[in-house]
Every structure is written in C-alpha cells, then in structure tokens.
Amino acid sequence: MALGPRAQRHFALGFCLSIVAAACNNTPAPTKETPPVVTAQSSASASGATRAAAPGVPTLVPERFAPGTSKPSDVYAVEGALMVVEGRKVGRIANGEIEWLAKAIPEGGPAFGENVIRSVHGYWPDGIGAVFTTSNGRALMPTYQPLTGKGVQHVAGEGGALGSINGVAHVGETTLLAVYSMTDHAHFVTVRGPVLPRKPQSHTDAGCKPGEVWRITPESKAAALSPRTFEASPAGSLVALGDLCDQRNAAAEVWDAKGKSRIVDLGTWWKKTGYSPVLLRGNGDELWAYSDPWRLILHYKDGEFSPVADLGRPVRHVFASPRGQLHASDGQTIYRLDESKWTAVGRFAEPQSYRSMAIDEEGTIWAASGAVDRLRAGDPAPPAAECATPFVYLYEVASSNAKDFTFPSTRAALSKFPAAAEIGLVEFEESSTRQLGVTVGSKAQGEALVAHVQATMKEERPRLLCFEPKSPRKIPLSQ
C-alpha cells in the first residue's frame, strides 16, 4: 500500500514512542529526589521566563556505561527501575551492572528482517514490556511484547498492513495500548491484567464535520481524536493527545478513573499536536505534555491543563524523576522544574545530542544515543552568558509551500511593526521540518514583536527564545 507523506508521518508515530518514559507511581515513592538543589539567584531568559542561574552548577561529564562485554544502546525509565537495551534483549541497571531479563523479543526472519526494540515500558519487576518493529520499512508490524510477568503479545498491522502503537499506559495491574489499525482504527487493547473498558469518542460525539477526519479512515469508524501519544497519571486518569477531528486544534481526551471521557481543547498553547508528542507521568493525578522544541510544555493536574514556565529556549529532551519531577535539556544545560521556576542542575562543556535521557532514584542522570552514558557531576561550569541571539519563533512551514515561498500575509503583518526595518524574517530547517521566525536586536524588541504578532496574527503562537538558526533563508519584508 503506497502512502503519502502525511500518512507516512502518522504511521511512523506507531513506533517512535517516547524514549524518555516517565516512572509510574503504584509503589511507595522513594525518599531521595533528583540532584541536590543548587544555591541560585534569579535570572531572566530571552523570553523573560523565570530561571535560576547558579555559578555552582556542575559540568556534566559523560562516562560510557558498558560493564563487562555489554554495549547497551538505549536507556528507559520505568516504575521502580532503569532499563537498557542491547539488540533484542532488555536488562535492568543494578549496582553498576546489567541484570538481563530471561526473555527477549523474537529474532525476526528473512521475510521482514531483524526485529528492533523501539521502547520499553511498565513497572518492575512483573510488568516490563517492549514495543518492537521489524526492520522492513514497508511492513513494520509494531508489536507489544511482555518480557516479565503475565501478559499477551499484540501486533498492530499484522502481515504488513497499516498499523501503529501510539502509547502504552498502565493503571494498577492493567496495561493498555493505544492502537491504530486499518480494520479497527483508533482503539485501546488490554495486554496485561484485568480488562479496562475504554474507548475514544466518535467523530459524531465531538461534532466533526464530513471530510475533516483522516481520509483513509471511514467516517463511520473515525474517532474524534486519534491518539498520537497516550499515558496514565499515577492516580489512574488516562490521557491521549492528538488533533481534534484531525483538522482542528491540538486537543486531549481525558478518561477519569471511572472511564468517563471528555475532550479538552489545547489550542490556546498548541496550534497542532506535532508528530511525536510525549506524555510523562508526574505525581498523583499529574502528567507533563511535550510536543517539540517550539511549543510550550503543558502540565496536566487534577483534570486541568496549563503551561509550565517558559524556559526561553528550545527544549530538546524532557524526562521525569522517579517522583515525577520534570527535567528538561536544551542540549547544553539540564534544568529541573521547581514549582514555577527552572533550576539549572548541570551543564555540558559542549552541546550534546542524545536520543534519550533518564534519571534514577539516586539522582544520577543517564543519556543514550547508540551508547549509554552516565553523567557524572564534575567541576563547576562557567556561568552562563546572557543571551546574545534573541529570536521570535513563529510557526512550522506547511510542507506544500514552495521552497522559495515568501509568506505574503506574514510579511504584511510584520511590515506594520514599528521597528520593521530592524528585524529579519527567516526560514530554517530543523529535524527535517521547515520553520519560520524573526531575528530581533534585543529582548525588549522581541517582547514587543511577540505582542504585535499576537495582535495581528491571532492564529499563531509566537515565542521569544534564545536561539540562532543555522543557515537560514532570509526573506525581505518588502518584495
């Protein structure tokens, strides 16, 4: 079956699950929290967000974790443990060693190639499972495989049909998958423990109009919100993120502990959900929602969503401590969210690009990108310099726009800014997506431009960041 670019992206979500799965909360919370709080003083970011700048922030020194002959490639946090992956096997980090599980994922075969682990989920010791795919891009067949305790395997898109696993969540002893398939479309599957009857609202329940839902889904079976990620709070609320009716704003569908569902519009903060959103478990009835570097992180607490403090720079990774405390990395510095402010807890000597990050009960941060590093706290890092590159992020460029598109409506709005002659409209590419933003001369000018965009381009969600795009295409405001 040939798929267009949009369908391919949606399909890819089935196995690009969160690589920083948060620890769950059905066992007593550990008494030791994340790295010790550093004495800090207030400092303003490019966007005016509250952050803590501490001269005593340690330099983070990566130390390769490869005990004995092991060479793990990825690290995942689950409830009660930190897990690593090497090939088809999964193990637990314990006392500086790796305790490999007795069970591994299936090997695969000549028809579809070797199977590849994409993520690890669950709770230690009896609820560990992995999501894997084949290495055949035309027949990925995303599969949940229980590795400890009692559970059942589930394949989405068996035989190579279109299918995806868009999230794994557990409530008590029950583990649920958010699955999409050509036959059953968006639905939930219980793969461990007592069956938990949950289903997404239909498109008619939410008032979706004909033609709004994804074109390959029969409208008679379409969900109002097809999950792109899915997680449960420690208290038992289930949350799915996606775009309402596939064409409207980003939204969340929330099921309470009794199974009653409601849809929450997230359009105030996220115009769209993005292709690879992440939900992390917090503490109690709490979750953290992350989409990509250009959108605010959202906080779900007791049924309500709100944005967390803006870090003022693109966030590259998010992960949560065993007690559900949010951490974020911009690639240079790792921060911890303390109430309403970000506290720097470590800084790399040089920018680092990792695929996943996690933290254990002792406060040690781990990171992986083809190999696993334990991040040791070294000497104090030099104080962070004030932002020299304030930048106003505007929006993601539609893939249908030509490479030389000049954005006439955006230019028209920006040209009315009082200091239009001092700003620069630029297009740049990051992670294979085209983005649009504006270079400004100062934080104050950036703040004024954000207010102007909010007043003149009401559909957009501009952010003032400390950021410098690489090799941008400059677009004159007057053409």
C-alpha positions in Angstrom: 0.0 0.0 0.0 1.5 3.4 -1.0 1.2 6.2 1.5 1.5 9.9 1.0 3.9 12.0 3.2 1.2 12.8 5.7 0.2 9.1 6.1 3.8 8.1 6.4 4.3 10.5 9.2 1.2 9.3 11.0 2.3 5.7 10.6 5.8 6.5 11.9 4.2 7.6 15.1 3.4 4.0 15.8 6.9 3.1 16.7 8.5 6.4 17.5 7.2 6.2 21.1 8.6 8.3 24.0 12.2 7.5 24.6 12.0 9.0 28.0 9.1 7.2 29.5 8.4 8.6 33.0 8.4 6.5 36.1 5.0 5.3 37.2 3.6 5.5 40.7 2.0 2.4 42.1 4.8 1.7 44.6 5.9 3.8 47.6 7.7 7.0 46.4 11.4 7.0 47.0 12.6 9.3 49.7 15.6 10.6 47.7 14.9 13.1 45.0 16.8 14.3 42.0 20.2 16.2 42.1 20.6 18.5 45.1 19.2 22.0 44.7 22.0 24.4 43.9 22.1 27.8 45.6 20.7 30.1 42.9 19.8 33.7 42.2 17.1 34.8 39.8 18.0 35.5 36.2 15.8 36.4 33.2 15.9 34.4 30.0 15.4 35.8 26.5 11.7 35.4 26.9 11.5 36.7 30.4 10.8 33.3 31.9 11.9 32.5 35.4 15.1 30.5 35.6 17.7 30.1 38.2 21.3 30.9 37.3 23.8 29.2 39.7 27.6 29.7 39.4 28.0 26.4 41.2 26.2 24.4 38.5 28.4 21.3 37.8 29.9 20.4 34.5 28.3 17.1 33.3 31.0 14.6 32.3 29.7 11.7 30.2 31.1 8.3 31.3 30.4 5.4 29.0 28.3 2.6 30.7 29.4 -0.7 29.2 30.0 -3.2 32.0 31.9 -6.4 31.0 31.2 -7.2 27.4 27.9 -5.3 27.3 27.3 -2.4 24.9 23.8 -1.1 25.6 22.4 1.4 23.1 19.3 2.9 24.8 18.1 3.7 28.3 14.5 3.9 29.6 12.9 4.8 32.9 10.1 2.5 34.1 8.4 2.4 37.5 11.0 1.1 40.0 13.9 0.6 37.6 16.1 1.9 34.9 16.2 -0.4 31.8 18.7 -0.7 29.0 18.5 -2.3 25.6 21.2 -4.2 23.6 20.0 -5.8 20.4 16.9 -7.9 21.2 17.4 -8.1 24.9 16.4 -5.8 27.8 18.1 -5.5 31.2 17.9 -3.6 34.5 20.7 -1.4 35.8 21.6 -2.6 39.3 24.7 -1.9 41.4 26.7 -0.7 38.4 25.9 -3.8 36.4 23.2 -5.0 34.0 20.8 -7.8 35.0 19.5 -9.1 31.7 15.9 -10.4 31.6 15.5 -14.1 30.8 13.1 -13.2 27.9 14.0 -11.2 24.8 11.9 -10.1 21.8 11.6 -12.5 18.9 14.5 -12.6 16.4 12.6 -11.9 13.2 13.2 -13.7 9.9 14.2 -13.3 6.3 10.8 -12.1 5.1 10.8 -8.9 7.2 14.3 -8.7 8.6 15.5 -8.5 12.2 13.2 -7.1 14.9 14.2 -3.8 16.6 13.2 -2.6 20.0 11.7 0.9 19.9 10.8 1.5 23.5 10.5 -0.2 27.0 7.5 0.4 29.3 5.9 -0.8 32.6 6.8 -1.4 36.1 9.5 -3.5 37.9 9.6 -6.5 38.3 6.4 -8.0 36.9 5.2 -5.5 34.4 8.0 -4.9 31.9 7.2 -4.9 28.2 8.8 -3.7 25.0 7.5 -2.3 21.7 9.4 -3.5 18.7 9.1 -3.4 14.9 10.6 -5.3 12.0 13.4 -3.6 10.2 11.4 -3.6 7.0 10.1 -0.1 6.4 7.2 -1.4 4.3 5.9 -3.8 6.9 6.9 -2.6 10.3 4.2 -4.5 12.2 4.6 -2.7 15.6 4.3 -5.2 18.4 4.0 -5.1 22.2 5.9 -8.0 23.8 5.6 -8.7 27.5 9.0 -9.5 29.0 8.2 -10.2 32.6 5.1 -11.3 34.5 1.8 -12.3 32.7 0.7 -10.5 29.6 -0.1 -11.1 25.9 1.6 -10.0 22.7 -0.3 -7.7 20.4 0.6 -6.9 16.8 -0.7 -3.7 15.1 -0.9 -4.2 11.3 -0.3 -7.9 11.2 1.1 -9.1 7.9 2.4 -5.7 7.0 -0.9 -3.8 6.9 -1.0 -0.2 8.2 -0.9 -0.2 12.0 0.6 1.7 14.9 1.1 1.5 18.6 0.8 5.1 19.8 1.2 4.7 23.5 1.5 2.3 26.4 -0.1 3.0 29.8 -0.8 1.1 32.9 -3.4 1.6 35.6 -2.8 -0.7 38.6 -2.1 -4.1 37.1 -3.8 -3.3 33.8 -1.7 -2.3 30.8 -3.4 -0.7 27.8 -2.2 0.1 24.3 -3.4 2.9 22.1 -3.6 1.2 18.7 -4.4 2.2 15.2 -5.1 -0.4 12.5 -6.9 -0.5 9.1 -9.5 -2.8 10.5 -10.3 -1.4 13.9 -9.0 2.1 13.6 -8.2 4.1 16.8 -8.9 1.8 19.8 -7.4 0.5 23.0 -6.2 -3.0 23.8 -5.7 -4.5 27.2 -2.5 -6.6 27.1 -1.9 -7.2 30.8 -4.1 -7.5 33.9 -7.9 -7.1 34.2 -9.7 -5.6 31.1 -10.2 -1.9 31.4 -13.0 -0.9 29.1 -12.0 2.4 27.5 -12.8 3.8 24.0 -12.3 7.1 22.2 -15.2 9.4 21.5 -16.5 9.0 17.9 -16.2 11.9 15.5 -20.0 12.4 15.7 -19.7 12.8 19.5 -17.4 15.7 19.0 -19.2 17.3 16.1 -16.6 16.6 13.5 -17.7 17.7 10.0 -17.7 15.4 6.9 -14.3 15.4 5.3 -12.4 16.5 8.5 -11.2 13.1 9.6 -8.1 11.4 8.2 -9.1 10.5 4.6 -8.2 6.8 4.8 -10.4 6.3 7.9 -14.0 5.5 7.1 -16.1 8.2 8.9 -18.4 5.6 10.3 -15.4 4.3 12.4 -13.4 7.5 12.9 -12.5 8.7 16.4 -12.9 12.4 17.4 -9.2 12.3 18.4 -6.9 9.7 17.1 -4.1 9.4 19.8 -0.6 10.3 18.9 0.5 9.5 22.4 -1.2 8.0 25.4 -0.4 7.7 29.1 -2.0 7.3 32.6 -1.4 9.5 35.6 -0.3 7.6 38.7 -3.8 8.3 40.1 -5.4 6.5 37.2 -6.6 9.2 34.7 -5.9 8.2 31.1 -4.9 11.0 28.6 -4.4 10.9 24.9 -3.1 13.8 22.8 -3.9 14.4 19.1 -5.6 16.9 16.8 -9.4 17.2 17.2 -11.2 15.9 14.1 -7.7 15.6 12.5 -8.0 19.1 11.1 -8.6 21.3 14.2 -6.5 22.4 17.1 -4.4 20.2 19.3 -6.6 18.6 22.0 -6.5 16.0 24.8 -9.0 13.3 25.5 -9.2 12.5 29.2 -10.8 9.5 30.9 -11.3 9.7 34.6 -10.9 6.7 36.9 -14.5 5.7 36.2 -14.0 5.7 32.5 -15.9 8.9 31.6 -14.3 10.7 28.7 -14.1 14.4 27.9 -12.1 16.4 25.3 -10.0 19.4 26.3 -9.0 22.0 23.7 -5.3 22.8 23.9 -5.4 25.3 21.1 -4.6 28.2 23.4 -1.0 26.9 23.6 -0.6 24.4 20.8 -1.9 25.1 17.3 -1.2 21.4 16.4 0.0 18.4 18.5 3.1 17.8 16.4 4.3 14.5 15.1 6.0 12.9 18.1 4.4 14.2 21.4 5.4 12.9 24.8 3.4 12.4 28.0 5.4 11.9 31.2 3.9 10.7 34.5 4.1 13.2 37.3 2.9 12.6 40.9 -0.7 11.9 41.8 -3.1 13.0 39.1 -0.4 14.7 37.1 1.2 14.4 33.7 3.7 16.5 31.7 3.0 17.0 27.9 5.8 17.9 25.4 5.4 18.2 21.7 8.6 19.6 20.2 11.2 22.4 20.8 8.9 25.1 19.5 5.8 24.6 21.8 5.3 25.2 25.5 5.4 22.3 27.8 2.0 21.7 29.3 1.1 20.5 32.8 -2.0 18.3 33.4 -3.0 18.4 37.1 -6.3 17.1 38.6 -8.2 17.4 35.3 -6.8 20.7 34.1 -4.1 21.8 31.7 -1.8 24.8 32.0 1.6 25.8 30.6 4.7 25.5 32.7 7.2 28.4 32.9 8.7 29.0 29.5 12.4 28.1 29.6 13.1 30.7 27.0 15.0 28.4 24.7 14.2 25.3 22.6 13.8 22.2 24.8 15.4 19.2 23.2 14.6 16.5 25.8 12.2 16.1 28.7 12.3 13.4 31.4 10.9 12.9 34.9 12.4 11.7 38.1 11.0 8.6 40.0 8.8 11.0 41.9 7.5 12.7 38.7 9.5 15.9 38.9 10.0 17.4 35.4 13.5 17.8 33.9 14.4 19.4 30.6 17.5 19.8 28.4 18.3 22.4 25.8 21.3 20.4 24.6 23.7 22.4 26.7 22.1 22.7 30.2 19.8 20.4 32.1 17.2 22.0 34.2 14.7 20.9 36.9 11.3 22.4 37.3 11.0 23.6 40.9 7.4 24.9 41.4 7.2 27.8 39.0 10.9 28.2 38.0 13.6 26.2 36.3 16.8 25.4 38.2 20.0 24.5 36.3 21.3 21.2 37.7 24.2 20.6 35.2 25.8 21.9 32.1 27.8 20.1 29.4 31.2 21.5 28.4 30.0 21.3 24.8 26.5 20.9 23.4 25.4 17.2 23.4 22.8 15.5 21.2 21.2 12.5 22.9 18.3 10.3 21.8 17.0 9.7 25.3 17.6 10.8 28.9 16.5 9.4 32.3 17.2 9.8 36.0 17.5 7.2 38.7 16.4 7.2 42.3 19.9 8.4 43.4 19.7 11.5 41.2 22.1 10.2 38.6 21.2 11.3 35.0 21.7 8.8 32.2 21.6 9.5 28.5 21.8 7.4 25.3 22.2 7.7 21.6 23.5 4.4 20.3 25.5 4.0 23.5 24.6 4.7 27.2 26.4 7.4 29.2 26.2 8.0 33.0 26.5 11.8 33.6 29.0 12.5 36.4 29.0 15.9 38.1 32.4 17.4 37.6 33.9 20.8 38.4 31.6 23.9 38.4 30.8 25.1 35.0 31.4 28.7 33.9 28.4 31.0 34.5 26.0 31.0 31.5 26.4 34.1 29.4 23.4 36.4 28.8 21.5 35.6 25.6 23.1 37.3 22.6 20.7 35.9 20.0 17.0 36.7 20.9 14.7 35.2 18.3 10.9 35.2 17.8 9.7 31.8 16.7 6.5 32.0 14.5 5.3 28.7 13.1 6.1 25.5 11.2 6.0 26.0 7.4 3.4 23.9 5.5 5.1 21.2 3.5 3.0 22.2 0.5 4.7 25.6 0.3 7.3 26.0 -2.4 11.0 26.3 -1.3 11.0 29.9 -2.4 7.6 30.8 -0.9 7.7 34.4 0.5 4.8 34.3 3.1 3.0 37.4 1.9 0.4 37.5 4.7 3.1 37.1 7.4 5.3 39.8 5.7 2.3 42.1 5.6 1.7 41.8 9.3 5.4 42.1 10.2 5.8 45.2 8.0 3.4 47.1 10.3 5.7 46.6 13.3 7.1 50.0 14.3 10.7 48.7 14.1 10.2 46.6 11.0 13.4 47.9 9.4 15.4 46.4 12.3 14.0 42.8 12.2 14.6 39.9 9.8 12.2 37.2 8.6 14.0 33.9 8.2 13.1 30.3 7.2 15.2 27.5 8.7 15.1 23.7 8.8 15.5 21.5 11.8 14.7 17.8 12.2 13.6 17.7 8.6 10.9 20.3 9.1 10.8 23.9 7.9 10.3 26.6 10.5 9.7 30.4 10.3 10.9 33.0 12.7 12.2 36.5 13.2 15.6 37.8 14.3 15.4 40.8 16.6 18.0 43.1 18.1 17.2 42.8 21.8 14.9 41.1 24.3 12.8 44.2 24.6 12.3 44.3 20.9 11.4 40.6 20.8 8.8 41.1 23.5 7.3 44.0 21.5 7.2 41.9 18.4 5.6 39.0 20.2 2.8 41.4 21.3 2.5 42.7 17.8 2.1 39.2 16.3 -0.4 38.2 18.9 -2.5 41.2 18.0 -2.2 40.9 14.2 -1.8 37.2 13.6 -4.3 35.8 16.1 -4.0 32.2 14.9 -0.2 32.0 15.7 1.6 31.2 19.0 4.8 33.2 18.9 7.6 32.6 21.4 10.6 34.7 22.3 13.6 32.3 22.6 17.3 32.4 22.9 18.1 30.7 19.6 20.2 31.2 16.4 19.1 29.2 13.4 21.7 27.6 11.2 22.0 28.6 7.6 18.6 30.4 7.5 17.0 31.7 4.3 16.4 35.4 4.6 13.1 36.8 3.3 12.9 40.6 2.8 9.7 42.1 4.3 9.2 44.2 1.2 9.2 42.3 -2.1 
